[in-house]
């Protein structure tokens, strides 16, 4: 399986990285490492995470208050959002 990112998910990661780097130098890279660890788990075991609604699955990122929302499609896993859990849940994908 391959990963495909939506524009929204790319923007989510970029904004979070920039914000964490402004808080403390290197923290943004720690965030990216945790995202990569979660993505690695999703790739190895795509059905491990529960469906939260419709066909969207949710993986909570370790150490940071973010969740990855994704769907499993024919030959790919589509990352729809890297959602900041502190936001209004109505904004989830």
N, C-alpha and C positions, 0 to 999 in steps of 0.2 A: 504494500500500500504506500501511497505517497501522500504528503500533506499539501493542501492548497489553502492559502490564506485569502480571506476577503480583504478589501480595502479597509473596512472598518476595523478588522482585527489588527492589521498592520499599524493603523493610526493609534489604536488602544495601546499597543506595546510601545510605540514611539513616545507617546505622551507620558506614560507611566515611567519609562526610562529617564526622560528628561526631568520629570518631577523628582524622582529619587536621587538623581545626580545633583540636583540643586540642594537637596537636603543634606547630603554628605557625599563627598567624592568617593566613587567606587560602589556606592549602594545601588546605583542603576545596573551595574554589571552583576551584582548579587541577585537582583531581581531577574535579569535575563537568564542567569544560571538556573534559577528555580523554575522559570518558564520552560527552559529547555529540558529540565528533568521531567516535568509534567508531560511535555510533548513526547518525550521518549517513552514514557509509560503508556501514553495513548496509542502510540504506534505499535508497541509490543502487544498490548492487550486492549484493543479499541472498545470492546464490549464490557470492560471491567466497570466502567462508570455508569451509573443509573441514568435512565432517561428521565429528565425533569419535566418536560412537556413536549407535546407533539413528537418530533423525532430528534430533539436536541438533547445531547448528553452534557453533563457538567462535571468538570474536574477542578477541584479546589487546589490552588497552588499553595505549596508548603511555604510557611514563614511570611507570606505577604497576603493581604486581604483581597485577593483576586481569584476569579474562576475563569476557566477556559470553557467556552460553549462550542460544541462541535457536532457535526453529523457524519454518519458513515454512509458514503455513497458507493456506487459500483466498485470502482478501483481506487478510490481516494477517500481521505478524511478531510473534510472541509472545516477549517477553523473560522467560526463566524464572529467570535468576540473574545477578547480578554478583558473581562468585566471587573470593574472595581466594585467590590461587594459593599462598599460604604455608600454607593449611590442608591437612588430610589429603585427598588426591584422592578418597578413598572417599565424601566428603561432596558431591561434585559432583552436579548434578541428574541 
